[in-house]
Amino acid sequence: MAEELADLPYADALRPYREALEAEGDYDTVHVDRVAAEGGSAAGSRFLEAAVTDCSFAEVSLRGSRFNDVWISGTRLTGASLAGTDWLDSALLGCSLAGVEAYGATMRRVHLRRCKLDSVNLRSAALHEVVFEDCVLRDVDFQEAVLEKVSFPGSRLERARLGRATLKKADLRGALGIDLADGWDALRGALITPAQLLDLAPALAAALGITVKDR
């Protein structure tokens, strides 16, 4: 994954873009830089080989938009809607997502690094080969979502919700902390370390109604 804008294979083709995003817009090989928007809609838009840097989107709707080979850095989304969006071969670096609706989203080969996700709604989302690296996921809702080959190296999950979620080879071995609000039974499809199992044992026992006590 590219750490700098100049490292992108399509960096030389990017065209500067600093205007407000529009609904059903076609953003092909553009560099959206330092755009601050509050409210409005860019729903149904298409982003292809594009970069987004140092932007702020508050209460903006991107519902149903497509992100293909998109690089997003230093961007903040607050109360934005990413519901039903489709992501492919994209990356988010140093981004902050708070109160974001992303239910029903599809994410394939997406890498999030050093991001903060607070109260993000990913209900019924489909995540395949998604990496959360060195991230903080606080009160993230994965209920009824499918997490296949998803990994969390260096990340912390705080009060995550996994009720009725399906995990397929989800790799939690690199997570620095695993704290679930519900959905302990969903861990049947996860990979964890022996040390993590010992840490999780009291909560797992309580969730399963097992009483552990001496004689």
C-alpha positions in Angstrom: 0.0 0.0 0.0 1.3 3.4 -1.0 2.3 5.6 2.0 2.6 8.8 0.0 0.6 10.3 -2.8 3.6 10.3 -5.1 3.9 6.5 -4.7 0.6 5.8 -6.4 1.0 4.2 -9.8 -1.5 6.8 -11.2 -0.1 9.8 -9.4 1.1 11.6 -12.5 -2.3 11.3 -14.1 -4.2 13.0 -11.2 -6.0 16.2 -11.8 -6.5 18.7 -9.0 -10.1 19.0 -7.7 -11.2 21.3 -5.0 -14.9 21.8 -5.7 -17.9 20.4 -3.9 -18.8 16.9 -4.7 -22.0 16.3 -6.6 -24.5 13.5 -6.7 -23.8 10.8 -9.4 -20.5 12.5 -10.1 -17.8 10.8 -12.1 -14.4 11.3 -10.4 -11.9 9.5 -12.5 -8.1 10.2 -11.8 -8.8 13.3 -9.7 -7.1 14.5 -6.6 -9.7 15.9 -4.2 -7.6 18.0 -1.8 -8.6 20.1 1.3 -12.3 20.1 0.5 -14.5 20.8 3.5 -18.2 20.0 3.1 -21.1 20.0 5.5 -24.4 18.5 4.3 -25.3 17.9 0.7 -25.2 14.7 -1.4 -22.7 13.0 -3.6 -24.7 9.8 -3.6 -24.3 7.4 -6.5 -20.9 8.8 -7.4 -18.0 6.8 -9.0 -14.4 7.2 -7.9 -11.8 5.5 -10.0 -8.0 5.8 -9.5 -8.6 8.9 -7.4 -7.0 10.4 -4.3 -8.6 12.2 -1.4 -6.4 14.1 1.0 -7.0 16.3 4.1 -10.7 16.7 3.5 -13.6 17.0 6.0 -17.1 15.7 5.2 -19.8 16.2 7.8 -23.3 14.9 7.3 -22.5 14.3 3.6 -24.3 11.5 1.8 -22.1 9.2 -0.4 -24.8 6.5 -0.4 -24.4 3.9 -3.1 -21.1 5.3 -4.4 -18.3 3.2 -5.9 -14.7 3.4 -4.9 -12.3 1.6 -7.1 -8.5 2.0 -6.5 -9.0 5.0 -4.3 -6.4 6.4 -1.9 -7.7 8.4 1.0 -5.4 10.1 3.5 -5.9 12.4 6.5 -9.6 12.8 5.9 -12.4 13.1 8.5 -15.9 11.8 8.0 -18.5 12.8 10.7 -22.1 11.6 10.5 -21.6 10.8 6.8 -23.5 8.1 4.9 -21.5 5.4 3.1 -24.5 3.0 3.2 -24.5 0.6 0.3 -21.2 1.7 -1.0 -18.8 -0.6 -3.0 -15.1 -0.5 -2.3 -12.4 -2.4 -4.3 -8.6 -2.2 -4.0 -8.7 1.0 -1.9 -6.8 2.4 1.1 -7.5 4.7 4.0 -4.6 6.2 6.0 -4.8 8.3 9.1 -8.5 8.9 8.6 -11.2 9.4 11.3 -14.8 8.1 10.9 -17.3 9.1 13.6 -21.0 8.3 13.5 -20.7 7.0 9.9 -23.4 4.9 8.4 -21.9 2.2 6.2 -24.5 -0.6 6.6 -24.8 -2.8 3.6 -21.4 -1.7 2.2 -19.2 -4.1 0.3 -15.4 -3.9 0.8 -12.9 -6.1 -1.1 -9.2 -5.8 -0.7 -9.4 -2.6 1.4 -6.6 -1.5 3.7 -7.2 0.8 6.7 -4.0 2.0 8.5 -3.8 4.2 11.6 -7.5 5.0 11.3 -10.0 5.7 14.1 -13.5 4.3 13.8 -16.0 5.5 16.4 -19.7 4.4 16.3 -19.4 3.3 12.7 -22.4 1.2 11.5 -21.3 -1.7 9.3 -24.4 -3.8 9.8 -25.0 -6.4 7.1 -21.8 -5.3 5.3 -19.6 -7.7 3.4 -15.9 -7.4 4.1 -13.5 -9.6 2.2 -9.7 -9.4 2.6 -10.0 -6.2 4.6 -7.1 -5.2 6.8 -7.5 -2.9 9.9 -3.9 -2.1 10.7 -3.0 0.0 13.8 -6.5 1.2 14.1 -8.9 1.9 16.9 -12.4 0.5 16.4 -14.7 1.8 19.2 -18.4 0.9 19.3 -18.3 -0.4 15.7 -21.4 -2.4 14.7 -20.7 -5.5 12.7 -24.0 -7.1 13.4 -25.2 -9.5 10.6 -22.1 -8.6 8.6 -19.8 -11.1 6.9 -16.1 -10.8 7.7 -14.1 -13.1 5.4 -10.3 -13.1 5.7 -10.4 -9.9 7.6 -7.4 -9.1 9.9 -6.7 -6.6 12.7 -2.9 -6.3 13.1 -2.0 -3.8 15.9 -5.6 -2.7 16.3 -7.9 -2.5 19.2 -11.6 -3.5 19.2 -13.6 -1.7 22.0 -17.2 -2.7 22.6 -17.5 -4.1 19.1 -20.9 -5.7 18.2 -20.8 -9.0 16.4 -24.4 -10.2 16.9 -25.4 -12.6 14.1 -22.2 -11.8 12.2 -20.5 -14.5 10.2 -16.7 -14.8 10.5 -14.8 -16.8 7.9 -11.1 -17.1 8.6 -11.2 -13.7 10.3 -7.7 -13.3 11.9 -7.7 -11.6 15.3 -4.3 -12.9 16.3 -2.6 -9.5 15.7 -5.2 -7.5 17.6 -3.9 -5.7 20.7 -7.3 -5.9 22.4 -10.6 -7.6 21.8 -13.6 -6.3 23.7 -17.1 -7.3 22.4 -20.4 -5.9 23.5 -22.2 -8.9 22.1 -21.9 -11.7 19.5 -19.3 -13.9 21.3 -20.7 -16.9 19.5 -19.6 -15.3 16.2 -16.0 -16.0 17.2 -16.4 -19.6 16.0 -15.1 -18.5 12.6 -12.1 -16.5 14.0 -8.4 -17.2 14.5 -7.0 -16.2 17.9 -3.9 -17.0 19.9 -3.8 -19.2 23.0 -3.0 -16.1 25.0 -6.0 -14.3 23.6 -8.2 -17.3 24.5 -7.1 -17.1 28.1 -7.9 -13.4 28.2 -11.3 -14.0 26.6 -12.2 -17.0 28.7 -14.1 -15.2 31.5 -16.2 -13.2 29.0 -16.8 -16.3 26.8 -17.9 -18.3 29.9 -20.3 -15.6 31.0 -21.8 -15.3 27.5 -22.3 -19.1 27.3 -23.9 -19.1 30.8 -21.0 -21.2 32.3 -20.3 -20.7 36.0 -16.7 -21.0 36.9 -15.9 -21.4 40.6 -13.8 -23.6 42.9 -15.6 -26.6 44.4 
